[in-house]
Amino acid sequence: MPKVALSDIVCSIARTIDAIGERWTPLILRDLFAGVTRFEDLRRDLGIASNVLAARLDGLRAHGIVETRAYQTNPVRYEYLLTEKGRDLFPVLTMLVAWGDTWMAGPEGPPALIVHNDCGKETAGVVVCRECATPLTADNVHFQQGPGGHRGQGTMVIGDRLEPSS
């Protein structure tokens, strides 16, 4: 069977993984959210090879998640800034942090804390219903076929399990 590109699967998870799921990419996004925007600073912080970092940043730029801005002219050097599309990934990363803090942190506890600027309190990502603000869990939701949904490669079995749209 020929390999299918994740971007071709009729699934928002697959398409998101296609954009941000390569090794190192979530950590690059973490650093960008933390204010590390220059190539050399990213490379040094992550201990990543320059060619791999360049490839990941090019991919993020191709997906419209980051944009570049020159901060030096001789030689020209760029910083990498999150676009609106990129900044919209913040909840995704906070949920990865929350899960990692619960299930993967060492005995010392979480390696970093998220502090809400408005109240000054430590916080964590929580997924809530956008209509009623009730926390969402795997037990209180179901999946329904959306307007762009159809069965295809990568969604053959799950497509049969989706409830029809009403």
Phi and psi in radians as a Rosetta constraint file:
Dihedral C 1 N 2 CA 2 C 2 CIRCULARHARMONIC -1.186 0.35
Dihedral N 2 CA 2 C 2 N 3 CIRCULARHARMONIC 2.575 0.35
Dihedral C 2 N 3 CA 3 C 3 CIRCULARHARMONIC -1.220 0.35
Dihedral N 3 CA 3 C 3 N 4 CIRCULARHARMONIC 2.302 0.35
Dihedral C 3 N 4 CA 4 C 4 CIRCULARHARMONIC -1.740 0.35
Dihedral N 4 CA 4 C 4 N 5 CIRCULARHARMONIC 2.333 0.35
Dihedral C 4 N 5 CA 5 C 5 CIRCULARHARMONIC -1.195 0.35
Dihedral N 5 CA 5 C 5 N 6 CIRCULARHARMONIC 2.403 0.35
Dihedral C 5 N 6 CA 6 C 6 CIRCULARHARMONIC -1.011 0.35
Dihedral N 6 CA 6 C 6 N 7 CIRCULARHARMONIC -0.579 0.35
Dihedral C 6 N 7 CA 7 C 7 CIRCULARHARMONIC -1.148 0.35
Dihedral N 7 CA 7 C 7 N 8 CIRCULARHARMONIC -0.307 0.35
Dihedral C 7 N 8 CA 8 C 8 CIRCULARHARMONIC -1.576 0.35
Dihedral N 8 CA 8 C 8 N 9 CIRCULARHARMONIC -0.159 0.35
Dihedral C 8 N 9 CA 9 C 9 CIRCULARHARMONIC -1.389 0.35
Dihedral N 9 CA 9 C 9 N 10 CIRCULARHARMONIC 2.385 0.35
Dihedral C 9 N 10 CA 10 C 10 CIRCULARHARMONIC -1.383 0.35
Dihedral N 10 CA 10 C 10 N 11 CIRCULARHARMONIC 1.292 0.35
Dihedral C 10 N 11 CA 11 C 11 CIRCULARHARMONIC -2.803 0.35
Dihedral N 11 CA 11 C 11 N 12 CIRCULARHARMONIC 2.209 0.35
Dihedral C 11 N 12 CA 12 C 12 CIRCULARHARMONIC -1.140 0.35
Dihedral N 12 CA 12 C 12 N 13 CIRCULARHARMONIC -0.555 0.35
Dihedral C 12 N 13 CA 13 C 13 CIRCULARHARMONIC -1.140 0.35
Dihedral N 13 CA 13 C 13 N 14 CIRCULARHARMONIC -0.831 0.35
Dihedral C 13 N 14 CA 14 C 14 CIRCULARHARMONIC -1.030 0.35
Dihedral N 14 CA 14 C 14 N 15 CIRCULARHARMONIC -0.773 0.35
Dihedral C 14 N 15 CA 15 C 15 CIRCULARHARMONIC -1.172 0.35
Dihedral N 15 CA 15 C 15 N 16 CIRCULARHARMONIC -0.607 0.35
Dihedral C 15 N 16 CA 16 C 16 CIRCULARHARMONIC -1.207 0.35
Dihedral N 16 CA 16 C 16 N 17 CIRCULARHARMONIC -0.767 0.35
Dihedral C 16 N 17 CA 17 C 17 CIRCULARHARMONIC -1.062 0.35
Dihedral N 17 CA 17 C 17 N 18 CIRCULARHARMONIC -0.642 0.35
Dihedral C 17 N 18 CA 18 C 18 CIRCULARHARMONIC -1.039 0.35
Dihedral N 18 CA 18 C 18 N 19 CIRCULARHARMONIC -0.625 0.35
Dihedral C 18 N 19 CA 19 C 19 CIRCULARHARMONIC -1.467 0.35
Dihedral N 19 CA 19 C 19 N 20 CIRCULARHARMONIC -0.649 0.35
Dihedral C 19 N 20 CA 20 C 20 CIRCULARHARMONIC -2.255 0.35
Dihedral N 20 CA 20 C 20 N 21 CIRCULARHARMONIC 0.140 0.35
Dihedral C 20 N 21 CA 21 C 21 CIRCULARHARMONIC -1.622 0.35
Dihedral N 21 CA 21 C 21 N 22 CIRCULARHARMONIC 0.020 0.35
Dihedral C 21 N 22 CA 22 C 22 CIRCULARHARMONIC -1.267 0.35
Dihedral N 22 CA 22 C 22 N 23 CIRCULARHARMONIC 2.653 0.35
Dihedral C 22 N 23 CA 23 C 23 CIRCULARHARMONIC -0.902 0.35
Dihedral N 23 CA 23 C 23 N 24 CIRCULARHARMONIC 2.364 0.35
Dihedral C 23 N 24 CA 24 C 24 CIRCULARHARMONIC 1.499 0.35
Dihedral N 24 CA 24 C 24 N 25 CIRCULARHARMONIC -0.458 0.35
Dihedral C 24 N 25 CA 25 C 25 CIRCULARHARMONIC -1.063 0.35
Dihedral N 25 CA 25 C 25 N 26 CIRCULARHARMONIC -0.805 0.35
Dihedral C 25 N 26 CA 26 C 26 CIRCULARHARMONIC -1.068 0.35
Dihedral N 26 CA 26 C 26 N 27 CIRCULARHARMONIC -0.571 0.35
Dihedral C 26 N 27 CA 27 C 27 CIRCULARHARMONIC -1.269 0.35
Dihedral N 27 CA 27 C 27 N 28 CIRCULARHARMONIC -0.588 0.35
Dihedral C 27 N 28 CA 28 C 28 CIRCULARHARMONIC -1.107 0.35
Dihedral N 28 CA 28 C 28 N 29 CIRCULARHARMONIC -0.778 0.35
Dihedral C 28 N 29 CA 29 C 29 CIRCULARHARMONIC -1.062 0.35
Dihedral N 29 CA 29 C 29 N 30 CIRCULARHARMONIC -0.740 0.35
Dihedral C 29 N 30 CA 30 C 30 CIRCULARHARMONIC -0.963 0.35
Dihedral N 30 CA 30 C 30 N 31 CIRCULARHARMONIC -0.837 0.35
Dihedral C 30 N 31 CA 31 C 31 CIRCULARHARMONIC -1.137 0.35
Dihedral N 31 CA 31 C 31 N 32 CIRCULARHARMONIC -0.695 0.35
Dihedral C 31 N 32 CA 32 C 32 CIRCULARHARMONIC -1.082 0.35
Dihedral N 32 CA 32 C 32 N 33 CIRCULARHARMONIC -0.744 0.35
Dihedral C 32 N 33 CA 33 C 33 CIRCULARHARMONIC -1.110 0.35
Dihedral N 33 CA 33 C 33 N 34 CIRCULARHARMONIC -0.540 0.35
Dihedral C 33 N 34 CA 34 C 34 CIRCULARHARMONIC -1.419 0.35
Dihedral N 34 CA 34 C 34 N 35 CIRCULARHARMONIC -0.042 0.35
Dihedral C 34 N 35 CA 35 C 35 CIRCULARHARMONIC 1.711 0.35
Dihedral N 35 CA 35 C 35 N 36 CIRCULARHARMONIC 0.106 0.35
Dihedral C 35 N 36 CA 36 C 36 CIRCULARHARMONIC -1.517 0.35
Dihedral N 36 CA 36 C 36 N 37 CIRCULARHARMONIC 1.921 0.35
Dihedral C 36 N 37 CA 37 C 37 CIRCULARHARMONIC -2.122 0.35
Dihedral N 37 CA 37 C 37 N 38 CIRCULARHARMONIC -0.185 0.35
Dihedral C 37 N 38 CA 38 C 38 CIRCULARHARMONIC -1.689 0.35
Dihedral N 38 CA 38 C 38 N 39 CIRCULARHARMONIC 2.493 0.35
Dihedral C 38 N 39 CA 39 C 39 CIRCULARHARMONIC -0.902 0.35
Dihedral N 39 CA 39 C 39 N 40 CIRCULARHARMONIC -0.918 0.35
Dihedral C 39 N 40 CA 40 C 40 CIRCULARHARMONIC -1.130 0.35
Dihedral N 40 CA 40 C 40 N 41 CIRCULARHARMONIC -0.634 0.35
Dihedral C 40 N 41 CA 41 C 41 CIRCULARHARMONIC -1.164 0.35
Dihedral N 41 CA 41 C 41 N 42 CIRCULARHARMONIC -0.712 0.35
Dihedral C 41 N 42 CA 42 C 42 CIRCULARHARMONIC -1.089 0.35
Dihedral N 42 CA 42 C 42 N 43 CIRCULARHARMONIC -0.806 0.35
Dihedral C 42 N 43 CA 43 C 43 CIRCULARHARMONIC -1.064 0.35
Dihedral N 43 CA 43 C 43 N 44 CIRCULARHARMONIC -0.799 0.35
Dihedral C 43 N 44 CA 44 C 44 CIRCULARHARMONIC -1.176 0.35
Dihedral N 44 CA 44 C 44 N 45 CIRCULARHARMONIC -0.728 0.35
Dihedral C 44 N 45 CA 45 C 45 CIRCULARHARMONIC -1.127 0.35
Dihedral N 45 CA 45 C 45 N 46 CIRCULARHARMONIC -0.755 0.35
Dihedral C 45 N 46 CA 46 C 46 CIRCULARHARMONIC -1.510 0.35
Dihedral N 46 CA 46 C 46 N 47 CIRCULARHARMONIC -0.345 0.35
Dihedral C 46 N 47 CA 47 C 47 CIRCULARHARMONIC 1.168 0.35
Dihedral N 47 CA 47 C 47 N 48 CIRCULARHARMONIC 0.584 0.35
Dihedral C 47 N 48 CA 48 C 48 CIRCULARHARMONIC -1.705 0.35
Dihedral N 48 CA 48 C 48 N 49 CIRCULARHARMONIC 2.572 0.35
Dihedral C 48 N 49 CA 49 C 49 CIRCULARHARMONIC -1.137 0.35
Dihedral N 49 CA 49 C 49 N 50 CIRCULARHARMONIC 2.499 0.35
Dihedral C 49 N 50 CA 50 C 50 CIRCULARHARMONIC -1.004 0.35
Dihedral N 50 CA 50 C 50 N 51 CIRCULARHARMONIC -0.722 0.35
Dihedral C 50 N 51 CA 51 C 51 CIRCULARHARMONIC -1.179 0.35
Dihedral N 51 CA 51 C 51 N 52 CIRCULARHARMONIC -0.611 0.35
Dihedral C 51 N 52 CA 52 C 52 CIRCULARHARMONIC -1.223 0.35
Dihedral N 52 CA 52 C 52 N 53 CIRCULARHARMONIC -0.775 0.35
Dihedral C 52 N 53 CA 53 C 53 CIRCULARHARMONIC -1.052 0.35
Dihedral N 53 CA 53 C 53 N 54 CIRCULARHARMONIC -0.789 0.35
Dihedral C 53 N 54 CA 54 C 54 CIRCULARHARMONIC -1.053 0.35
Dihedral N 54 CA 54 C 54 N 55 CIRCULARHARMONIC -0.738 0.35
Dihedral C 54 N 55 CA 55 C 55 CIRCULARHARMONIC -1.128 0.35
Dihedral N 55 CA 55 C 55 N 56 CIRCULARHARMONIC -0.738 0.35
Dihedral C 55 N 56 CA 56 C 56 CIRCULARHARMONIC -1.176 0.35
Dihedral N 56 CA 56 C 56 N 57 CIRCULARHARMONIC -0.734 0.35
Dihedral C 56 N 57 CA 57 C 57 CIRCULARHARMONIC -1.139 0.35
Dihedral N 57 CA 57 C 57 N 58 CIRCULARHARMONIC -0.675 0.35
Dihedral C 57 N 58 CA 58 C 58 CIRCULARHARMONIC -1.072 0.35
Dihedral N 58 CA 58 C 58 N 59 CIRCULARHARMONIC -0.709 0.35
Dihedral C 58 N 59 CA 59 C 59 CIRCULARHARMONIC -1.121 0.35
Dihedral N 59 CA 59 C 59 N 60 CIRCULARHARMONIC -0.761 0.35
Dihedral C 59 N 60 CA 60 C 60 CIRCULARHARMONIC -1.106 0.35
Dihedral N 60 CA 60 C 60 N 61 CIRCULARHARMONIC -0.657 0.35
Dihedral C 60 N 61 CA 61 C 61 CIRCULARHARMONIC -1.187 0.35
Dihedral N 61 CA 61 C 61 N 62 CIRCULARHARMONIC -0.733 0.35
Dihedral C 61 N 62 CA 62 C 62 CIRCULARHARMONIC -1.082 0.35
Dihedral N 62 CA 62 C 62 N 63 CIRCULARHARMONIC -0.550 0.35
Dihedral C 62 N 63 CA 63 C 63 CIRCULARHARMONIC -1.516 0.35
Dihedral N 63 CA 63 C 63 N 64 CIRCULARHARMONIC 0.013 0.35
Dihedral C 63 N 64 CA 64 C 64 CIRCULARHARMONIC 1.311 0.35
Dihedral N 64 CA 64 C 64 N 65 CIRCULARHARMONIC 0.375 0.35
Dihedral C 64 N 65 CA 65 C 65 CIRCULARHARMONIC -1.575 0.35
Dihedral N 65 CA 65 C 65 N 66 CIRCULARHARMONIC -0.552 0.35
Dihedral C 65 N 66 CA 66 C 66 CIRCULARHARMONIC -2.256 0.35
Dihedral N 66 CA 66 C 66 N 67 CIRCULARHARMONIC 2.753 0.35
Dihedral C 66 N 67 CA 67 C 67 CIRCULARHARMONIC -2.312 0.35
Dihedral N 67 CA 67 C 67 N 68 CIRCULARHARMONIC 2.822 0.35
Dihedral C 67 N 68 CA 68 C 68 CIRCULARHARMONIC -1.884 0.35
Dihedral N 68 CA 68 C 68 N 69 CIRCULARHARMONIC 2.670 0.35
Dihedral C 68 N 69 CA 69 C 69 CIRCULARHARMONIC -2.508 0.35
Dihedral N 69 CA 69 C 69 N 70 CIRCULARHARMONIC 2.246 0.35
Dihedral C 69 N 70 CA 70 C 70 CIRCULARHARMONIC -1.197 0.35
Dihedral N 70 CA 70 C 70 N 71 CIRCULARHARMONIC 2.301 0.35
Dihedral C 70 N 71 CA 71 C 71 CIRCULARHARMONIC -1.996 0.35
Dihedral N 71 CA 71 C 71 N 72 CIRCULARHARMONIC -0.108 0.35
Dihedral C 71 N 72 CA 72 C 72 CIRCULARHARMONIC -2.598 0.35
Dihedral N 72 CA 72 C 72 N 73 CIRCULARHARMONIC 2.494 0.35
Dihedral C 72 N 73 CA 73 C 73 CIRCULARHARMONIC -1.819 0.35
Dihedral N 73 CA 73 C 73 N 74 CIRCULARHARMONIC -0.434 0.35
Dihedral C 73 N 74 CA 74 C 74 CIRCULARHARMONIC -2.380 0.35
Dihedral N 74 CA 74 C 74 N 75 CIRCULARHARMONIC 1.660 0.35
Dihedral C 74 N 75 CA 75 C 75 CIRCULARHARMONIC -1.315 0.35
Dihedral N 75 CA 75 C 75 N 76 CIRCULARHARMONIC 2.816 0.35
Dihedral C 75 N 76 CA 76 C 76 CIRCULARHARMONIC -1.192 0.35
Dihedral N 76 CA 76 C 76 N 77 CIRCULARHARMONIC 2.219 0.35
Dihedral C 76 N 77 CA 77 C 77 CIRCULARHARMONIC -2.308 0.35
Dihedral N 77 CA 77 C 77 N 78 CIRCULARHARMONIC 2.540 0.35
Dihedral C 77 N 78 CA 78 C 78 CIRCULARHARMONIC -2.074 0.35
Dihedral N 78 CA 78 C 78 N 79 CIRCULARHARMONIC 2.650 0.35
Dihedral C 78 N 79 CA 79 C 79 CIRCULARHARMONIC -1.907 0.35
Dihedral N 79 CA 79 C 79 N 80 CIRCULARHARMONIC 2.752 0.35
Dihedral C 79 N 80 CA 80 C 80 CIRCULARHARMONIC -1.920 0.35
Dihedral N 80 CA 80 C 80 N 81 CIRCULARHARMONIC 2.131 0.35
Dihedral C 80 N 81 CA 81 C 81 CIRCULARHARMONIC -2.086 0.35
Dihedral N 81 CA 81 C 81 N 82 CIRCULARHARMONIC 2.451 0.35
Dihedral C 81 N 82 CA 82 C 82 CIRCULARHARMONIC -1.214 0.35
Dihedral N 82 CA 82 C 82 N 83 CIRCULARHARMONIC 2.353 0.35
Dihedral C 82 N 83 CA 83 C 83 CIRCULARHARMONIC -1.424 0.35
Dihedral N 83 CA 83 C 83 N 84 CIRCULARHARMONIC 3.129 0.35
Dihedral C 83 N 84 CA 84 C 84 CIRCULARHARMONIC -1.021 0.35
Dihedral N 84 CA 84 C 84 N 85 CIRCULARHARMONIC -0.747 0.35
Dihedral C 84 N 85 CA 85 C 85 CIRCULARHARMONIC -1.039 0.35
Dihedral N 85 CA 85 C 85 N 86 CIRCULARHARMONIC -0.722 0.35
Dihedral C 85 N 86 CA 86 C 86 CIRCULARHARMONIC -1.187 0.35
Dihedral N 86 CA 86 C 86 N 87 CIRCULARHARMONIC -0.737 0.35
Dihedral C 86 N 87 CA 87 C 87 CIRCULARHARMONIC -1.122 0.35
Dihedral N 87 CA 87 C 87 N 88 CIRCULARHARMONIC -0.475 0.35
Dihedral C 87 N 88 CA 88 C 88 CIRCULARHARMONIC -1.203 0.35
Dihedral N 88 CA 88 C 88 N 89 CIRCULARHARMONIC -0.150 0.35
Dihedral C 88 N 89 CA 89 C 89 CIRCULARHARMONIC -1.418 0.35
Dihedral N 89 CA 89 C 89 N 90 CIRCULARHARMONIC -0.121 0.35
Dihedral C 89 N 90 CA 90 C 90 CIRCULARHARMONIC -0.947 0.35
Dihedral N 90 CA 90 C 90 N 91 CIRCULARHARMONIC -0.820 0.35
Dihedral C 90 N 91 CA 91 C 91 CIRCULARHARMONIC -1.052 0.35
Dihedral N 91 CA 91 C 91 N 92 CIRCULARHARMONIC -0.599 0.35
Dihedral C 91 N 92 CA 92 C 92 CIRCULARHARMONIC -1.079 0.35
Dihedral N 92 CA 92 C 92 N 93 CIRCULARHARMONIC -0.822 0.35
Dihedral C 92 N 93 CA 93 C 93 CIRCULARHARMONIC -1.171 0.35
Dihedral N 93 CA 93 C 93 N 94 CIRCULARHARMONIC -0.659 0.35
Dihedral C 93 N 94 CA 94 C 94 CIRCULARHARMONIC -1.156 0.35
Dihedral N 94 CA 94 C 94 N 95 CIRCULARHARMONIC -0.549 0.35
Dihedral C 94 N 95 CA 95 C 95 CIRCULARHARMONIC -1.257 0.35
Dihedral N 95 CA 95 C 95 N 96 CIRCULARHARMONIC -0.637 0.35
Dihedral C 95 N 96 CA 96 C 96 CIRCULARHARMONIC -1.090 0.35
Dihedral N 96 CA 96 C 96 N 97 CIRCULARHARMONIC -0.713 0.35
Dihedral C 96 N 97 CA 97 C 97 CIRCULARHARMONIC -1.100 0.35
Dihedral N 97 CA 97 C 97 N 98 CIRCULARHARMONIC -0.821 0.35
Dihedral C 97 N 98 CA 98 C 98 CIRCULARHARMONIC -1.047 0.35
Dihedral N 98 CA 98 C 98 N 99 CIRCULARHARMONIC -0.782 0.35
Dihedral C 98 N 99 CA 99 C 99 CIRCULARHARMONIC -1.133 0.35
Dihedral N 99 CA 99 C 99 N 100 CIRCULARHARMONIC -0.793 0.35
Dihedral C 99 N 100 CA 100 C 100 CIRCULARHARMONIC -1.087 0.35
Dihedral N 100 CA 100 C 100 N 101 CIRCULARHARMONIC -0.691 0.35
Dihedral C 100 N 101 CA 101 C 101 CIRCULARHARMONIC -1.132 0.35
Dihedral N 101 CA 101 C 101 N 102 CIRCULARHARMONIC -0.612 0.35
Dihedral C 101 N 102 CA 102 C 102 CIRCULARHARMONIC -1.328 0.35
Dihedral N 102 CA 102 C 102 N 103 CIRCULARHARMONIC -0.761 0.35
Dihedral C 102 N 103 CA 103 C 103 CIRCULARHARMONIC -1.921 0.35
Dihedral N 103 CA 103 C 103 N 104 CIRCULARHARMONIC -0.301 0.35
Dihedral C 103 N 104 CA 104 C 104 CIRCULARHARMONIC -2.161 0.35
Dihedral N 104 CA 104 C 104 N 105 CIRCULARHARMONIC -0.159 0.35
Dihedral C 104 N 105 CA 105 C 105 CIRCULARHARMONIC -1.147 0.35
Dihedral N 105 CA 105 C 105 N 106 CIRCULARHARMONIC 2.585 0.35
Dihedral C 105 N 106 CA 106 C 106 CIRCULARHARMONIC -1.293 0.35
Dihedral N 106 CA 106 C 106 N 107 CIRCULARHARMONIC -3.102 0.35
Dihedral C 106 N 107 CA 107 C 107 CIRCULARHARMONIC -1.109 0.35
Dihedral N 107 CA 107 C 107 N 108 CIRCULARHARMONIC -0.357 0.35
Dihedral C 107 N 108 CA 108 C 108 CIRCULARHARMONIC -1.322 0.35
Dihedral N 108 CA 108 C 108 N 109 CIRCULARHARMONIC -0.311 0.35
Dihedral C 108 N 109 CA 109 C 109 CIRCULARHARMONIC 1.865 0.35
Dihedral N 109 CA 109 C 109 N 110 CIRCULARHARMONIC -3.037 0.35
Dihedral C 109 N 110 CA 110 C 110 CIRCULARHARMONIC -1.051 0.35
Dihedral N 110 CA 110 C 110 N 111 CIRCULARHARMONIC 2.489 0.35
Dihedral C 110 N 111 CA 111 C 111 CIRCULARHARMONIC -1.318 0.35
Dihedral N 111 CA 111 C 111 N 112 CIRCULARHARMONIC -0.347 0.35
Dihedral C 111 N 112 CA 112 C 112 CIRCULARHARMONIC -2.595 0.35
Dihedral N 112 CA 112 C 112 N 113 CIRCULARHARMONIC 2.674 0.35
Dihedral C 112 N 113 CA 113 C 113 CIRCULARHARMONIC -2.046 0.35
Dihedral N 113 CA 113 C 113 N 114 CIRCULARHARMONIC 2.585 0.35
Dihedral C 113 N 114 CA 114 C 114 CIRCULARHARMONIC -1.758 0.35
Dihedral N 114 CA 114 C 114 N 115 CIRCULARHARMONIC 2.170 0.35
Dihedral C 114 N 115 CA 115 C 115 CIRCULARHARMONIC -2.030 0.35
Dihedral N 115 CA 115 C 115 N 116 CIRCULARHARMONIC 2.246 0.35
Dihedral C 115 N 116 CA 116 C 116 CIRCULARHARMONIC -1.344 0.35
Dihedral N 116 CA 116 C 116 N 117 CIRCULARHARMONIC 2.105 0.35
Dihedral C 116 N 117 CA 117 C 117 CIRCULARHARMONIC -1.056 0.35
Dihedral N 117 CA 117 C 117 N 118 CIRCULARHARMONIC -0.643 0.35
Dihedral C 117 N 118 CA 118 C 118 CIRCULARHARMONIC -1.167 0.35
Dihedral N 118 CA 118 C 118 N 119 CIRCULARHARMONIC -0.698 0.35
Dihedral C 118 N 119 CA 119 C 119 CIRCULARHARMONIC -1.941 0.35
Dihedral N 119 CA 119 C 119 N 120 CIRCULARHARMONIC -0.190 0.35
Dihedral C 119 N 120 CA 120 C 120 CIRCULARHARMONIC 1.325 0.35
Dihedral N 120 CA 120 C 120 N 121 CIRCULARHARMONIC 0.161 0.35
Dihedral C 120 N 121 CA 121 C 121 CIRCULARHARMONIC -1.716 0.35
Dihedral N 121 CA 121 C 121 N 122 CIRCULARHARMONIC 2.616 0.35
Dihedral C 121 N 122 CA 122 C 122 CIRCULARHARMONIC -1.131 0.35
Dihedral N 122 CA 122 C 122 N 123 CIRCULARHARMONIC 2.447 0.35
Dihedral C 122 N 123 CA 123 C 123 CIRCULARHARMONIC -2.458 0.35
Dihedral N 123 CA 123 C 123 N 124 CIRCULARHARMONIC 3.094 0.35
Dihedral C 123 N 124 CA 124 C 124 CIRCULARHARMONIC -2.599 0.35
Dihedral N 124 CA 124 C 124 N 125 CIRCULARHARMONIC 2.769 0.35
Dihedral C 124 N 125 CA 125 C 125 CIRCULARHARMONIC -1.180 0.35
Dihedral N 125 CA 125 C 125 N 126 CIRCULARHARMONIC 2.399 0.35
Dihedral C 125 N 126 CA 126 C 126 CIRCULARHARMONIC -2.414 0.35
Dihedral N 126 CA 126 C 126 N 127 CIRCULARHARMONIC 2.359 0.35
Dihedral C 126 N 127 CA 127 C 127 CIRCULARHARMONIC -1.702 0.35
Dihedral N 127 CA 127 C 127 N 128 CIRCULARHARMONIC 2.163 0.35
Dihedral C 127 N 128 CA 128 C 128 CIRCULARHARMONIC -2.207 0.35
Dihedral N 128 CA 128 C 128 N 129 CIRCULARHARMONIC 2.747 0.35
Dihedral C 128 N 129 CA 129 C 129 CIRCULARHARMONIC -1.117 0.35
Dihedral N 129 CA 129 C 129 N 130 CIRCULARHARMONIC 2.284 0.35
Dihedral C 129 N 130 CA 130 C 130 CIRCULARHARMONIC -1.247 0.35
Dihedral N 130 CA 130 C 130 N 131 CIRCULARHARMONIC -0.236 0.35
Dihedral C 130 N 131 CA 131 C 131 CIRCULARHARMONIC -1.616 0.35
Dihedral N 131 CA 131 C 131 N 132 CIRCULARHARMONIC -0.777 0.35
Dihedral C 131 N 132 CA 132 C 132 CIRCULARHARMONIC -2.093 0.35
Dihedral N 132 CA 132 C 132 N 133 CIRCULARHARMONIC -0.057 0.35
Dihedral C 132 N 133 CA 133 C 133 CIRCULARHARMONIC 1.184 0.35
Dihedral N 133 CA 133 C 133 N 134 CIRCULARHARMONIC 0.233 0.35
Dihedral C 133 N 134 CA 134 C 134 CIRCULARHARMONIC -1.307 0.35
Dihedral N 134 CA 134 C 134 N 135 CIRCULARHARMONIC 2.380 0.35
Dihedral C 134 N 135 CA 135 C 135 CIRCULARHARMONIC -1.018 0.35
Dihedral N 135 CA 135 C 135 N 136 CIRCULARHARMONIC 2.426 0.35
Dihedral C 135 N 136 CA 136 C 136 CIRCULARHARMONIC -1.654 0.35
Dihedral N 136 CA 136 C 136 N 137 CIRCULARHARMONIC 2.433 0.35
Dihedral C 136 N 137 CA 137 C 137 CIRCULARHARMONIC -2.353 0.35
Dihedral N 137 CA 137 C 137 N 138 CIRCULARHARMONIC 2.958 0.35
Dihedral C 137 N 138 CA 138 C 138 CIRCULARHARMONIC -1.122 0.35
Dihedral N 138 CA 138 C 138 N 139 CIRCULARHARMONIC -0.350 0.35
Dihedral C 138 N 139 CA 139 C 139 CIRCULARHARMONIC -1.572 0.35
Dihedral N 139 CA 139 C 139 N 140 CIRCULARHARMONIC -0.242 0.35
Dihedral C 139 N 140 CA 140 C 140 CIRCULARHARMONIC -2.069 0.35
Dihedral N 140 CA 140 C 140 N 141 CIRCULARHARMONIC 0.409 0.35
Dihedral C 140 N 141 CA 141 C 141 CIRCULARHARMONIC -2.360 0.35
Dihedral N 141 CA 141 C 141 N 142 CIRCULARHARMONIC 2.859 0.35
Dihedral C 141 N 142 CA 142 C 142 CIRCULARHARMONIC -2.471 0.35
Dihedral N 142 CA 142 C 142 N 143 CIRCULARHARMONIC 2.855 0.35
Dihedral C 142 N 143 CA 143 C 143 CIRCULARHARMONIC -1.801 0.35
Dihedral N 143 CA 143 C 143 N 144 CIRCULARHARMONIC 2.496 0.35
Dihedral C 143 N 144 CA 144 C 144 CIRCULARHARMONIC -2.333 0.35
Dihedral N 144 CA 144 C 144 N 145 CIRCULARHARMONIC 2.543 0.35
Dihedral C 144 N 145 CA 145 C 145 CIRCULARHARMONIC -1.095 0.35
Dihedral N 145 CA 145 C 145 N 146 CIRCULARHARMONIC 2.313 0.35
Dihedral C 145 N 146 CA 146 C 146 CIRCULARHARMONIC -1.610 0.35
Dihedral N 146 CA 146 C 146 N 147 CIRCULARHARMONIC 3.070 0.35
Dihedral C 146 N 147 CA 147 C 147 CIRCULARHARMONIC -1.105 0.35
Dihedral N 147 CA 147 C 147 N 148 CIRCULARHARMONIC -0.441 0.35
Dihedral C 147 N 148 CA 148 C 148 CIRCULARHARMONIC -1.750 0.35
Dihedral N 148 CA 148 C 148 N 149 CIRCULARHARMONIC 0.163 0.35
Dihedral C 148 N 149 CA 149 C 149 CIRCULARHARMONIC -1.548 0.35
Dihedral N 149 CA 149 C 149 N 150 CIRCULARHARMONIC 2.470 0.35
Dihedral C 149 N 150 CA 150 C 150 CIRCULARHARMONIC -2.842 0.35
Dihedral N 150 CA 150 C 150 N 151 CIRCULARHARMONIC 2.781 0.35
Dihedral C 150 N 151 CA 151 C 151 CIRCULARHARMONIC -1.228 0.35
Dihedral N 151 CA 151 C 151 N 152 CIRCULARHARMONIC 2.459 0.35
Dihedral C 151 N 152 CA 152 C 152 CIRCULARHARMONIC -2.995 0.35
Dihedral N 152 CA 152 C 152 N 153 CIRCULARHARMONIC -3.107 0.35
Dihedral C 152 N 153 CA 153 C 153 CIRCULARHARMONIC -1.029 0.35
Dihedral N 153 CA 153 C 153 N 154 CIRCULARHARMONIC 2.274 0.35
Dihedral C 153 N 154 CA 154 C 154 CIRCULARHARMONIC 1.634 0.35
Dihedral N 154 CA 154 C 154 N 155 CIRCULARHARMONIC -0.187 0.35
Dihedral C 154 N 155 CA 155 C 155 CIRCULARHARMONIC -2.445 0.35
Dihedral N 155 CA 155 C 155 N 156 CIRCULARHARMONIC 0.475 0.35
Dihedral C 155 N 156 CA 156 C 156 CIRCULARHARMONIC -1.179 0.35
Dihedral N 156 CA 156 C 156 N 157 CIRCULARHARMONIC -0.819 0.35
Dihedral C 156 N 157 CA 157 C 157 CIRCULARHARMONIC -1.411 0.35
Dihedral N 157 CA 157 C 157 N 158 CIRCULARHARMONIC -0.822 0.35
Dihedral C 157 N 158 CA 158 C 158 CIRCULARHARMONIC -1.106 0.35
Dihedral N 158 CA 158 C 158 N 159 CIRCULARHARMONIC -0.553 0.35
Dihedral C 158 N 159 CA 159 C 159 CIRCULARHARMONIC -1.019 0.35
Dihedral N 159 CA 159 C 159 N 160 CIRCULARHARMONIC -0.600 0.35
Dihedral C 159 N 160 CA 160 C 160 CIRCULARHARMONIC -1.281 0.35
Dihedral N 160 CA 160 C 160 N 161 CIRCULARHARMONIC -0.347 0.35
Dihedral C 160 N 161 CA 161 C 161 CIRCULARHARMONIC -1.658 0.35
Dihedral N 161 CA 161 C 161 N 162 CIRCULARHARMONIC -0.172 0.35
Dihedral C 161 N 162 CA 162 C 162 CIRCULARHARMONIC -1.323 0.35
Dihedral N 162 CA 162 C 162 N 163 CIRCULARHARMONIC 2.404 0.35
Dihedral C 162 N 163 CA 163 C 163 CIRCULARHARMONIC -1.269 0.35
Dihedral N 163 CA 163 C 163 N 164 CIRCULARHARMONIC 2.505 0.35
Dihedral C 163 N 164 CA 164 C 164 CIRCULARHARMONIC -1.110 0.35
Dihedral N 164 CA 164 C 164 N 165 CIRCULARHARMONIC 2.600 0.35
Dihedral C 164 N 165 CA 165 C 165 CIRCULARHARMONIC -1.152 0.35
Dihedral N 165 CA 165 C 165 N 166 CIRCULARHARMONIC 2.551 0.35
